[in-house]
Amino acid sequence: AQARFHQVRLLRECLAGRCTRPLDPLLAAIERHRRTVGDDHPSLARLQVELANIHMLRRDLPAAERAYADALARFERVLGRSHPRLVVSLGNLARLALERG
């Protein structure tokens, strides 16, 4: 719940054009969640996607790529390489590649 709270607050601020709040509270909450649910839980992968989305809004493309790739790897481990959910993660990486030109 804490991770989701920080994620929503940051996302809302970024969408309003104020992406200056530090990511530390969100990163700490994601780490606490990881310790609670384990490395390969779908909710952790979803939080990584949301973190990557915030990085995209901040124009931090290297950090976004790391978070998207981490989420994809987690989804693959949890759901399998042929699960339809992976299309969204692959699409996120493709969108990032388009942003990079």
C-alpha positions as CSV (number, residue, x, y, z in Angstrom):
1,A,0.0,0.0,0.0
2,Q,2.9,2.4,0.8
3,A,4.5,1.8,-2.6
4,R,1.2,2.3,-4.4
5,F,0.6,5.6,-2.4
6,H,4.1,7.0,-3.3
7,Q,3.7,5.8,-6.9
8,V,0.3,7.5,-7.4
9,R,1.5,10.7,-5.8
10,L,4.6,10.9,-8.0
11,L,2.6,10.0,-11.1
12,R,0.1,12.7,-10.4
13,E,2.7,15.3,-9.8
14,C,4.6,14.3,-13.0
15,L,1.5,14.5,-15.0
16,A,0.9,18.0,-13.7
17,G,4.4,19.0,-14.8
18,R,6.1,18.9,-11.3
19,C,8.4,15.9,-11.4
20,T,10.8,17.1,-8.7
21,R,9.9,15.0,-5.7
22,P,12.6,12.5,-4.8
23,L,12.0,8.8,-5.7
24,D,13.6,7.6,-2.5
25,P,10.3,7.0,-0.6
26,L,8.9,5.0,-3.5
27,L,12.1,3.0,-4.0
28,A,12.2,2.2,-0.2
29,A,8.5,1.1,-0.3
30,I,9.1,-1.1,-3.3
31,E,12.1,-2.7,-1.5
32,R,10.0,-3.4,1.6
33,H,7.3,-4.9,-0.6
34,R,10.0,-7.1,-2.3
35,R,11.2,-8.4,1.1
36,T,7.6,-9.2,2.0
37,V,6.4,-10.9,-1.2
38,G,9.7,-12.2,-2.6
39,D,11.5,-11.4,-5.8
40,D,9.1,-13.1,-8.2
41,H,5.7,-11.8,-7.3
42,P,3.5,-10.3,-10.0
43,S,2.7,-7.2,-7.8
44,L,6.4,-6.4,-7.6
45,A,6.6,-6.6,-11.4
46,R,3.6,-4.2,-11.7
47,L,5.3,-1.8,-9.3
48,Q,8.4,-1.9,-11.5
49,V,6.3,-1.0,-14.5
50,E,4.9,2.0,-12.6
51,L,8.3,3.1,-11.5
52,A,9.5,2.9,-15.1
53,N,6.5,5.0,-16.2
54,I,7.6,7.7,-13.7
55,H,11.1,7.5,-15.1
56,M,9.7,8.0,-18.6
57,L,7.8,11.1,-17.4
58,R,11.1,12.4,-15.9
59,R,12.9,11.7,-19.2
60,D,15.3,9.3,-17.4
61,L,15.3,6.8,-20.2
62,P,18.2,4.6,-18.9
63,A,16.4,4.2,-15.5
64,A,13.1,3.5,-17.3
65,E,14.7,0.8,-19.4
66,R,16.2,-0.9,-16.4
67,A,12.8,-0.9,-14.6
68,Y,10.9,-2.1,-17.7
69,A,13.4,-4.9,-18.3
70,D,13.3,-5.9,-14.6
71,A,9.5,-6.1,-14.8
72,L,9.6,-8.1,-18.0
73,A,12.0,-10.6,-16.5
74,R,9.8,-11.0,-13.4
75,F,6.7,-11.5,-15.5
76,E,8.5,-14.1,-17.6
77,R,9.6,-16.0,-14.5
78,V,6.2,-15.9,-12.9
79,L,3.9,-16.2,-15.9
80,G,6.0,-18.0,-18.4
81,R,7.5,-16.7,-21.7
82,S,4.3,-17.2,-23.7
83,H,1.9,-15.4,-21.4
84,P,-0.1,-12.7,-23.1
85,R,0.7,-10.2,-20.3
86,L,4.3,-10.0,-21.7
87,V,3.0,-8.1,-24.7
88,V,2.4,-5.0,-22.5
89,S,5.9,-5.2,-21.1
90,L,7.4,-5.7,-24.6
91,G,5.3,-2.8,-25.8
92,N,6.7,-0.6,-23.0
93,L,10.3,-1.4,-24.1
94,A,9.3,-0.7,-27.7
95,R,7.8,2.7,-26.7
96,L,11.1,3.5,-25.0
97,A,13.1,2.5,-28.0
98,L,10.9,4.9,-30.1
99,E,11.5,7.7,-27.6
100,R,15.3,7.1,-28.1
101,G,14.8,7.3,-31.9
